[in-house]
């Protein structure tokens, strides 16, 4: 068994909520609190949320985490 980790990021829009909701629907679990930061380059707020997922098998760096 391996524990996978992803950091989801997006502008502060409903797109971010959909990205997190999609990960939760695929069995990922929230890890810690979300973060928000102002992106000076774009003039917009950005969000981040860490998620984790336990999988059978061994982690390898070539895994496409979003497909797990």
C-alpha positions, 0 to 999 in steps of 0.5 A: 500500500502507498499513500499518494499526495497531490496539491490542487491549485486553481484561481479562486473560482467555482473551478477550484471547488469542482477540482476538489469535489472531483478528487473527493469523488475519486476517493481522495481525502482532504489533508490540512486546511486550504490556502489562499494567496494573491497572485501579483502576476494575474491580479487574482486570488489563488487557492490550494488544497492538499489531498491524499489517497491510499492505494494498493501497490507501490508508488512510482514517480511516473504515475499520473496522480490525477488518474489514481 
